[in-house]
Amino acid sequence: MEEQTIGQLEREISNRIRSLYNVKLGQRLGRIICHFFDTQLVITIENTVTSAEKTLLRSGSDILVEKVRLDLDKIINPLIQKTIEEVINKPVTDLMNYTSLASGRTAVVAILEQLPTVRNPRAIPKTN
C-alpha cells in the first residue's frame, strides 16, 4: 500500500472528526481546517456549539452552559485523540482544546510523539 500525502491525512482527520461530532453529538459542523506543523497538529472547527448550548446561552445560563461544554469536551476529546492516532498510526502525547461559546469555534492542538509516515514529509512545515 502506498503511503498517503500529508494533505490526504489532514483531509481524512477532518472527515472523521466531522463524522464523530455528527454521530456522538448530533452536531453538523461547519468548516474544519487541519494542518500539521512538525510534531503538532492544529485543527480549527466551526459550528461546534450545540443547539442545547445555544438555548442555554440565550436564556442567560452562562455558568451552566460552560459546565455542559466542559462535560462534552471530556467525552469528545478522547474520541478525537483516538481518531487522530488511528489515522496517523502514531501516538498523541497530549491533546488540548478550547471552544469559544461566543463564536462557536473549537481549536484543537495535538502534540505527537513523532511525525506520521507520509509520501511527502518535506511538505510538513517545521517549527524551527
LOLOVEX-362359 format. One record per residue (C-alpha): residue number from 1; x, y, z. Coordinates in Angstrom, 2 decimals, always signed. Layout:
REM residues N
@k: NUM; xx: X; yy: Y; zz: Z
...
This chain:
REM residues 128
@k: 1; xx: +0.00; yy: +0.00; zz: +0.00
@k: 2; xx: +1.34; yy: +3.41; zz: -0.97
@k: 3; xx: +1.90; yy: +5.99; zz: +1.77
@k: 4; xx: -0.53; yy: +8.89; zz: +1.85
@k: 5; xx: +0.45; yy: +12.53; zz: +1.46
@k: 6; xx: +0.23; yy: +14.90; zz: +4.42
@k: 7; xx: -2.76; yy: +16.58; zz: +2.73
@k: 8; xx: -4.57; yy: +13.25; zz: +2.47
@k: 9; xx: -4.01; yy: +12.63; zz: +6.20
@k: 10; xx: -5.28; yy: +16.11; zz: +7.05
@k: 11; xx: -8.44; yy: +15.55; zz: +4.97
@k: 12; xx: -9.02; yy: +12.12; zz: +6.50
@k: 13; xx: -8.73; yy: +13.53; zz: +10.02
@k: 14; xx: -11.13; yy: +16.37; zz: +9.12
@k: 15; xx: -13.68; yy: +13.98; zz: +7.63
@k: 16; xx: -13.52; yy: +11.60; zz: +10.59
@k: 17; xx: -13.90; yy: +14.45; zz: +13.11
@k: 18; xx: -16.93; yy: +15.72; zz: +11.16
@k: 19; xx: -18.46; yy: +12.23; zz: +11.37
@k: 20; xx: -17.57; yy: +11.92; zz: +15.06
@k: 21; xx: -19.40; yy: +15.13; zz: +16.01
@k: 22; xx: -22.38; yy: +14.13; zz: +13.90
@k: 23; xx: -22.67; yy: +10.62; zz: +15.38
@k: 24; xx: -21.82; yy: +11.40; zz: +19.02
@k: 25; xx: -23.36; yy: +14.86; zz: +19.43
@k: 26; xx: -25.77; yy: +15.15; zz: +16.52
@k: 27; xx: -23.89; yy: +18.30; zz: +15.53
@k: 28; xx: -23.39; yy: +19.28; zz: +11.90
@k: 29; xx: -20.07; yy: +21.09; zz: +11.77
@k: 30; xx: -19.02; yy: +23.97; zz: +9.59
@k: 31; xx: -15.57; yy: +24.36; zz: +8.09
@k: 32; xx: -12.71; yy: +22.27; zz: +9.51
@k: 33; xx: -9.09; yy: +23.28; zz: +8.97
@k: 34; xx: -6.45; yy: +20.69; zz: +9.85
@k: 35; xx: -2.68; yy: +21.25; zz: +9.50
@k: 36; xx: +0.43; yy: +19.51; zz: +10.71
@k: 37; xx: +3.31; yy: +21.65; zz: +11.98
@k: 38; xx: +6.23; yy: +19.35; zz: +12.71
@k: 39; xx: +5.02; yy: +17.19; zz: +15.63
@k: 40; xx: +1.96; yy: +19.32; zz: +16.26
@k: 41; xx: -1.44; yy: +19.02; zz: +14.64
@k: 42; xx: -3.70; yy: +22.07; zz: +14.76
@k: 43; xx: -7.39; yy: +21.77; zz: +13.98
@k: 44; xx: -9.99; yy: +24.54; zz: +13.92
@k: 45; xx: -13.65; yy: +23.60; zz: +13.71
@k: 46; xx: -16.59; yy: +25.90; zz: +13.07
@k: 47; xx: -20.13; yy: +25.46; zz: +14.41
@k: 48; xx: -19.28; yy: +23.15; zz: +17.32
@k: 49; xx: -21.72; yy: +24.69; zz: +19.81
@k: 50; xx: -24.83; yy: +22.53; zz: +20.02
@k: 51; xx: -28.44; yy: +23.76; zz: +19.85
@k: 52; xx: -28.89; yy: +22.96; zz: +23.54
@k: 53; xx: -25.86; yy: +25.09; zz: +24.43
@k: 54; xx: -27.16; yy: +27.97; zz: +22.29
@k: 55; xx: -30.54; yy: +27.76; zz: +24.03
@k: 56; xx: -28.85; yy: +27.87; zz: +27.43
@k: 57; xx: -26.78; yy: +30.87; zz: +26.36
@k: 58; xx: -29.87; yy: +32.76; zz: +25.16
@k: 59; xx: -31.59; yy: +32.08; zz: +28.49
@k: 60; xx: -28.67; yy: +33.59; zz: +30.41
@k: 61; xx: -27.45; yy: +30.29; zz: +31.87
@k: 62; xx: -23.80; yy: +31.06; zz: +31.16
@k: 63; xx: -22.38; yy: +29.05; zz: +34.06
@k: 64; xx: -24.47; yy: +26.01; zz: +33.20
@k: 65; xx: -23.52; yy: +26.13; zz: +29.51
@k: 66; xx: -19.83; yy: +26.33; zz: +30.44
@k: 67; xx: -20.23; yy: +23.20; zz: +32.58
@k: 68; xx: -22.08; yy: +21.43; zz: +29.77
@k: 69; xx: -19.26; yy: +22.33; zz: +27.37
@k: 70; xx: -16.62; yy: +21.03; zz: +29.80
@k: 71; xx: -18.55; yy: +17.76; zz: +30.12
@k: 72; xx: -18.94; yy: +17.46; zz: +26.34
@k: 73; xx: -15.21; yy: +18.07; zz: +25.90
@k: 74; xx: -14.44; yy: +15.31; zz: +28.43
@k: 75; xx: -16.46; yy: +12.95; zz: +26.26
@k: 76; xx: -15.27; yy: +14.08; zz: +22.82
@k: 77; xx: -11.55; yy: +14.72; zz: +23.48
@k: 78; xx: -10.56; yy: +11.05; zz: +23.96
@k: 79; xx: -12.51; yy: +10.22; zz: +20.80
@k: 80; xx: -10.69; yy: +12.94; zz: +18.84
@k: 81; xx: -7.36; yy: +11.65; zz: +20.16
@k: 82; xx: -8.21; yy: +8.07; zz: +19.20
@k: 83; xx: -9.31; yy: +9.22; zz: +15.73
@k: 84; xx: -6.04; yy: +11.09; zz: +15.13
@k: 85; xx: -3.99; yy: +8.11; zz: +16.35
@k: 86; xx: -5.89; yy: +5.73; zz: +14.07
@k: 87; xx: -5.40; yy: +7.93; zz: +11.01
@k: 88; xx: -1.69; yy: +8.70; zz: +11.51
@k: 89; xx: -0.79; yy: +5.38; zz: +13.17
@k: 90; xx: +1.28; yy: +7.24; zz: +15.79
@k: 91; xx: +0.58; yy: +8.13; zz: +19.44
@k: 92; xx: -0.72; yy: +11.53; zz: +20.53
@k: 93; xx: +1.10; yy: +12.56; zz: +23.72
@k: 94; xx: -1.14; yy: +15.50; zz: +24.59
@k: 95; xx: -4.41; yy: +16.94; zz: +23.32
@k: 96; xx: -5.72; yy: +20.37; zz: +24.21
@k: 97; xx: -8.86; yy: +22.08; zz: +23.06
@k: 98; xx: -10.79; yy: +25.26; zz: +23.62
@k: 99; xx: -14.29; yy: +26.14; zz: +22.47
@k: 100; xx: -15.44; yy: +29.73; zz: +22.22
@k: 101; xx: -19.13; yy: +29.74; zz: +23.08
@k: 102; xx: -19.39; yy: +33.23; zz: +21.58
@k: 103; xx: -18.06; yy: +32.29; zz: +18.12
@k: 104; xx: -18.99; yy: +28.60; zz: +18.11
@k: 105; xx: -15.46; yy: +27.63; zz: +17.10
@k: 106; xx: -13.23; yy: +24.97; zz: +18.62
@k: 107; xx: -9.44; yy: +24.84; zz: +18.42
@k: 108; xx: -7.65; yy: +21.54; zz: +18.96
@k: 109; xx: -3.90; yy: +21.10; zz: +19.32
@k: 110; xx: -2.49; yy: +17.59; zz: +19.34
@k: 111; xx: +1.12; yy: +17.00; zz: +20.30
@k: 112; xx: +2.54; yy: +13.96; zz: +18.54
@k: 113; xx: +5.30; yy: +11.67; zz: +19.70
@k: 114; xx: +6.66; yy: +11.66; zz: +16.16
@k: 115; xx: +5.71; yy: +12.70; zz: +12.66
@k: 116; xx: +3.40; yy: +10.45; zz: +10.70
@k: 117; xx: +4.95; yy: +8.50; zz: +7.86
@k: 118; xx: +3.93; yy: +10.21; zz: +4.62
@k: 119; xx: +4.91; yy: +10.26; zz: +0.99
@k: 120; xx: +5.83; yy: +13.97; zz: +1.11
@k: 121; xx: +7.43; yy: +14.72; zz: +4.54
@k: 122; xx: +9.03; yy: +17.95; zz: +3.26
@k: 123; xx: +5.54; yy: +19.43; zz: +2.91
@k: 124; xx: +5.14; yy: +19.48; zz: +6.70
@k: 125; xx: +6.17; yy: +22.93; zz: +7.99
@k: 126; xx: +8.85; yy: +22.79; zz: +10.68
@k: 127; xx: +8.55; yy: +24.83; zz: +13.85
@k: 128; xx: +12.18; yy: +25.99; zz: +13.76
